[in-house]
Amino acid sequence: MKGDLARFQDGFLRALYEGADGAPASIPALSVQPGFAVYRNTIAKGCIDALEANFPTVARLAGSEWFRAAALPYVRSTPPVSVSLMEYGAGFPGFLAAFPPAQELPYLPGVARLDRLWIEAHTAADGAALDAGALARLPAAALGALVVRPHPAARWAWHPGLPAYAIWRANREEAALDDPLPWTGDGALLTRPESAVRWREAGKGACAFLDACAAGLPMAEAARAAMRAQPGVDVAGLLAELISAGAFAAPGTAPFPP
């Protein structure tokens, strides 16, 4: 059972994020004080500032005013769970996907997801990447049965029917978009070689291969998943590109997040 202090803290947080109407009966006098409203607004502003910093591509594409207006209901419904506000906003891409004003910008949730993956790659655990030479010495049967894990800092995403990565990359690199931009699906792979996050385009087959590896499937199964997702894909070439990008962890490296 919770003690009085824990109940007070829970009620205080509810009042902060739900407003005076959401405050439990134990703290109504506190929640209606003018100073409490100032503090509540300060907390909300801090969370919105953190979201704008964590999703810079979304903020630039939608505009700061639109972004901050959209962020407020997210902040009200989703308080931080970590003292590090750099981790805040894990659910923001999903929020945007269901946010009615964002329906006119269908690529925005995908762009937000890539902003989030950049943070995850940036803050992930260190670890050595898989050396291609370690695989070259294996016979074909052993290679097919081998289980390799994605590197702890590797992140990837496939966007069906939307060029979210093309839009995100052009914004991040301050580069011009193709005119007209092909409105087709695309994917991205983010890695962190030499302590800096890097990104590259990833096909549907590459994303399926990495999904299979993250699920703990052997390389033969991962290759079949890639070919189902992208018929005709050059699996050997794909594997070489992924290893070169640092997408896989060396044996003994900290495990990839579940």
VOKOL-161109 format. One line per 5 residues: number of its first residue (from 1); for each residue x, y, z of C-alpha. Coordinates in nm, 4 decimals, m for minus. Each point is the difference from the previous one (the first is absolute). Layout:
N
NUM = X/Y/Z  ... .
# end
This chain:
258
1 = 0.0000/0.0000/0.0000  0.1171/0.3514/m0.0742  0.0856/0.2317/0.2876  m0.1261/0.3538/0.0396  0.3053/0.1497/m0.1701 .
6 = m0.0311/m0.2268/m0.3042  m0.3710/0.0807/m0.0327  0.0756/0.3704/0.0262  0.2693/m0.0252/m0.2680  m0.2311/m0.1908/m0.2341 .
11 = m0.2730/0.2590/0.0513  0.2433/0.2856/m0.0518  0.1126/m0.1452/m0.3342  m0.3574/m0.0612/m0.1091  m0.0868/0.3595/0.0772 .
16 = 0.3044/0.1186/m0.1956  m0.0869/m0.1907/m0.3144  m0.3790/m0.0224/0.0197  m0.0691/0.3416/0.1483  m0.2040/0.0930/0.3030 .
21 = m0.2938/m0.2081/m0.1190  0.2159/m0.3095/0.0148  0.1327/0.0663/0.3482  m0.1081/m0.2454/0.2685  m0.1903/0.1291/0.3003 .
26 = 0.3133/m0.0050/0.2144  0.1592/0.3028/m0.1704  m0.2734/0.2285/m0.1370  0.1192/0.2980/0.1998  0.3496/m0.0350/m0.1427 .
31 = m0.1051/m0.0523/m0.3605  m0.2080/0.3195/m0.0165  0.2769/0.2275/0.1259  0.1258/0.2513/m0.2634  0.3578/m0.1146/0.0565 .
36 = m0.0976/m0.3574/m0.0821  m0.1297/0.1057/m0.3413  0.3283/0.1787/m0.0697  0.1958/m0.3098/0.1007  m0.2263/m0.2208/m0.2106 .
41 = 0.0550/0.2178/m0.3060  0.3748/0.0025/0.0621  0.0080/m0.3794/0.0105  m0.2016/m0.0216/m0.3226  0.2301/0.2486/m0.1730 .
46 = 0.3057/m0.2005/0.1055  m0.1478/m0.3191/m0.1438  m0.0992/0.1736/m0.3250  0.3494/0.1474/m0.0296  0.1433/m0.3496/0.0449 .
51 = m0.2284/m0.1434/m0.2674  0.0952/0.2751/m0.2443  0.3677/m0.0750/0.0644  m0.0545/m0.3741/m0.0346  m0.1993/0.0266/m0.3240 .
56 = 0.1793/0.2786/m0.1897  m0.0941/m0.1248/m0.3465  m0.3701/m0.0095/0.0867  0.0217/0.3495/0.1490  0.1710/0.1431/m0.3082 .
61 = m0.2414/m0.1648/m0.2433  m0.3177/0.0901/0.1885  0.1209/0.3314/0.1449  0.0716/0.0745/0.3637  m0.3442/0.1495/0.0693 .
66 = m0.1831/m0.3049/m0.1388  0.2381/m0.2374/0.1746  m0.0403/0.1594/0.3416  m0.3788/0.0057/m0.0309  0.0052/m0.3691/m0.0934 .
71 = 0.2428/m0.0842/0.2797  m0.2187/0.1422/0.2778  m0.2673/m0.2750/0.0001  0.2751/m0.2604/m0.0172  0.1714/0.1542/0.3018 .
76 = m0.3279/0.0171/0.1923  m0.0672/m0.3691/m0.0588  0.3559/m0.1350/0.0130  0.2222/0.1289/0.2813  0.3714/m0.0856/m0.0063 .
81 = 0.1058/m0.3226/0.1690  0.3744/0.0744/0.0052  0.2062/0.2822/0.1429  0.1742/0.0250/m0.3375  m0.2295/0.1972/m0.2287 .
86 = 0.2057/m0.1160/m0.2988  m0.1890/m0.3268/0.0400  m0.3382/0.1747/0.0020  m0.2362/m0.0563/m0.2895  0.0186/m0.3725/m0.0736 .
91 = m0.3731/0.0011/m0.0770  m0.0061/0.3271/m0.1920  0.0165/m0.1574/m0.3505  m0.3036/m0.2145/0.0831  m0.1763/0.3020/0.1451 .
96 = 0.0534/0.1911/m0.3261  m0.1363/m0.2930/m0.2016  m0.3315/0.0350/0.1873  0.0031/0.3794/0.0331  m0.2733/0.1398/m0.2316 .
101 = 0.1836/0.3228/m0.0986  0.2971/m0.2102/m0.1168  m0.2068/m0.1932/m0.2526  0.0817/0.2602/m0.2655  0.3688/m0.0882/0.0449 .
106 = m0.0070/m0.3817/m0.0251  0.3792/m0.0278/m0.0065  0.0376/0.1778/0.3347  m0.0307/m0.3095/0.2262  0.2698/m0.1759/m0.2052 .
111 = 0.2262/0.3030/0.0246  m0.0628/0.0123/0.3754  0.0889/m0.3672/0.0256  0.3341/0.0682/m0.1687  0.0696/0.2899/0.2365 .
116 = m0.0686/m0.2406/0.2852  0.2228/m0.2706/m0.1501  0.2817/0.2560/m0.0277  m0.0231/0.0627/0.3757  m0.0068/m0.3732/0.0729 .
121 = 0.3060/m0.0574/m0.2178  0.1765/0.2952/0.1612  m0.0629/m0.1148/0.3576  0.0346/m0.3771/m0.0482  0.2664/m0.2096/0.1676 .
126 = 0.3456/m0.0200/m0.1516  0.1208/m0.3210/m0.1566  0.2276/m0.1416/m0.2646  m0.1414/m0.0608/m0.3452  0.0142/m0.3341/m0.1778 .
131 = 0.3102/m0.0525/m0.2129  m0.0697/m0.1336/m0.3487  0.3097/m0.2165/0.0238  m0.1592/m0.2012/0.2789  m0.2729/m0.1134/m0.2408 .
136 = 0.2256/m0.0534/m0.3001  0.1741/m0.2885/0.1784  m0.3236/m0.1905/0.0611  m0.1276/m0.2756/m0.2320  m0.3359/0.0649/m0.1655 .
141 = m0.1926/m0.2382/0.2280  0.1403/0.1590/0.3134  m0.0663/0.3485/m0.1349  m0.3667/m0.0809/m0.0626  m0.0428/m0.1275/0.3547 .
146 = 0.1797/0.2943/0.1571  m0.2023/0.2447/0.2089  0.1261/0.3582/m0.0159  m0.1551/0.2826/0.1971  m0.0433/0.3611/m0.1065 .
151 = 0.2440/0.2385/0.1601  m0.1410/0.1721/0.3127  0.0117/0.3356/m0.1835  m0.1541/m0.1240/m0.3259  m0.3507/0.1174/m0.0821 .
156 = m0.2037/m0.0439/m0.3165  m0.3472/0.0659/m0.1352  m0.1997/m0.0696/m0.3136  m0.2765/0.2431/m0.1004  m0.2579/m0.1644/m0.2282 .
161 = m0.1255/0.2340/m0.2690  0.1646/0.3134/0.1415  0.3423/0.1562/m0.0698  0.0481/0.0889/0.3675  0.3720/m0.0713/m0.0071 .
166 = 0.0579/0.2117/m0.3126  m0.1764/0.2925/0.1676  0.1807/m0.0517/0.3308  0.3427/m0.0357/m0.1622  m0.0398/0.3091/m0.2173 .
171 = m0.0954/0.2024/0.3059  0.2841/m0.1346/0.2136  0.2561/0.0545/m0.2750  m0.1504/0.3305/m0.1162  m0.0198/m0.1468/m0.3492 .
176 = m0.2551/0.0476/m0.2749  m0.2704/m0.2601/m0.0506  m0.0587/m0.1596/m0.3360  m0.2579/0.1940/m0.1989  m0.2420/m0.1646/m0.0286 .
181 = 0.0651/m0.2247/0.2962  m0.0972/m0.3619/m0.0776  m0.2827/m0.0821/0.2404  0.1157/m0.3538/0.0748  0.1053/m0.1869/0.3098 .
186 = 0.3556/0.0281/0.1254  0.2104/m0.1106/0.2931  0.2912/0.1104/0.2128  0.2840/m0.1527/0.1977  0.1644/0.2022/0.2767 .
191 = 0.3296/m0.1123/0.1514  0.2611/0.1615/0.2201  0.3500/m0.0734/m0.1244  0.2775/0.1989/0.1676  m0.2458/0.1551/0.2510 .
196 = m0.1985/0.1918/m0.2632  m0.3455/m0.0968/m0.1242  m0.0061/m0.0700/m0.3731  m0.2943/m0.0805/m0.2227  m0.0517/m0.1652/m0.3349 .
201 = m0.2866/m0.1244/m0.2108  m0.1130/m0.3540/0.0757  m0.2185/m0.2068/m0.2285  m0.2932/m0.2094/0.1083  0.2177/m0.3104/m0.0141 .
206 = 0.2641/0.1529/0.2269  m0.2608/0.0982/0.2580  m0.1520/m0.3489/m0.0101  0.3468/m0.1550/0.0398  0.0701/0.2157/0.3053 .
211 = m0.3453/m0.0732/0.1450  0.0742/m0.3714/m0.0246  0.3415/0.0385/0.1612  m0.1497/0.2066/0.2824  m0.2483/m0.2843/0.0571 .
216 = 0.2890/m0.2429/0.0445  m0.0462/m0.1915/m0.3252  0.3023/m0.1570/m0.1733  0.1430/0.1653/m0.3080  m0.1603/m0.2493/m0.2391 .
221 = m0.3431/0.0976/0.1348  0.0912/0.3672/m0.0121  0.1016/m0.0400/m0.3650  m0.3328/m0.1633/m0.0822  m0.1845/0.2828/0.1769 .
226 = 0.1920/0.2537/m0.2103  m0.0865/m0.1824/m0.3218  m0.3680/m0.0217/0.0919  m0.0082/0.3707/0.0733  0.1990/0.0975/m0.3085 .
231 = 0.0034/m0.2715/m0.2670  0.3217/m0.0082/m0.1967  0.2069/0.1743/0.2669  0.3728/m0.0820/m0.0048  0.0300/m0.1473/0.3492 .
236 = 0.3793/m0.0307/m0.0112  0.0363/0.3623/m0.1046  m0.2586/0.1056/0.2559  0.1860/m0.1777/0.2795  0.3289/0.1602/m0.1034 .
241 = m0.1595/0.3464/0.0047  m0.1521/m0.0555/0.3441  0.3289/m0.1213/0.1444  0.1851/0.2937/m0.1559  m0.2514/0.2399/0.1581 .
246 = 0.0596/m0.1503/0.3447  m0.3523/m0.1350/0.0312  0.1012/m0.3197/0.1814  0.1588/m0.0554/0.3391  0.3181/m0.1954/0.0540 .
251 = m0.0395/m0.3110/0.2175  m0.0114/0.0911/0.3682  m0.1350/0.3504/m0.0586  m0.2813/0.1276/0.2212  m0.3304/m0.1347/m0.1363 .
256 = m0.2199/0.1932/m0.2373  m0.3041/0.1535/0.1748  m0.3054/m0.2285/m0.0110 .
# end
